[in-house]
Amino acid sequence: MQAQDVLPDGQDFVIRNGLPLRKGSVGAFLINAQLLQDPNASAEAKQAAERDLIDLLPALEALGLFDVFELRSPTLRDEVARHRAALSCAPAAAPRA
């Protein structure tokens, strides 16, 4: 399967498991993860990266990213696992009519 088979040119998102998966979500996650590990990044940049990374987790779960890849950084892996656990404890959204 090629990228255009998943998300054709001109399409910005796809719905998977009821969630919109935007083009660039995996790339944004990777950049935020790298920024969180950057010792030269400012505290403000790291806070923004963490917030953005957490916001991406539901879409990445729907995509199945964490079923295939394991994060190499123990700190990042633990942080993501903590937020994923919190998401799985959250009440499910009501079905749409």
N, C-alpha and C positions, 0 to 999 in steps of 0.2 A: 504494500500500500504506500502511496506517495502522499505528500502533504496536501496536494490539490484534491485528493480523494476524500480527505477528511474535511477540509475547509476550502472550497473552490475560490478562485480569484473573484473578488468583488463581494464576498461574504465575510462579515466581520465576526460572526459567532455561530455556534451550533448549540442546540439543546441536547443535553445528555443527562439522564437520570433526573430530569425536571429542572436542571440548572443551566443557565446560559454559560457556555465556555467561550470566552473571548479570545480572539487571535492575539497572541503575545503573552498569554497568562503564564506559560511555562518559562518563557524568557524573562518575564518580570520577576518570577519567583527566584530564578537563578541569580539575577543581578542583585536582588535584595539579600539573598543568602550570602553572596560574596561581600556585599557592603557590610553586613553584620559581622563578618570575620576580619574586616580591614582594620588594623590597629590605628591607621591614620584617619579614619572617618570620625567626624565630629559626633558628639552625643546626640545632637538634633537629627543628624542624618541617620544615625542608627535607630533612633526612636521612630522616625518616619518609615524606614525600611522594615522594622519589626511590625508596625501597624499594617503596612501594605502586604507583607508576607502573610500575616494572619488573615487578612481579608481574602486572600487568594485560596486559602485552604479548602473551603467547600467545593470550589470548582475543580481543584486538583484531586480531591477525593473522588468526585464524580468521574473524572478522567481516568482514575485508577493509577495515578502516578506513583503512589506509595506502595502499591501492590507489586510494582516492577523494580523500583529504585529504592535504595537505602542511602540515607545521608551519611557521609563519611565523618563529618565533624560530630563528636559526641555532644558538644554543647548545643549545636543547632538541632541535632537529632532529638535530644531531650526536650528542647523548647517546642519543636514542632509536635512531638508526641503529646506533650502536655495540652497544647491547644486542640489537637485532634481529639483527645479524650474528652475535653470540655464540649466540643462540638457534638460528639456522639451522645452525650448526656442531655443535650438541648432537646426540648420537645419538638416533635416533627411539625412542620407547617401543615395547616389545615388544607385538605384537598380543595382544588378550585372547582367552582360550580360550572 
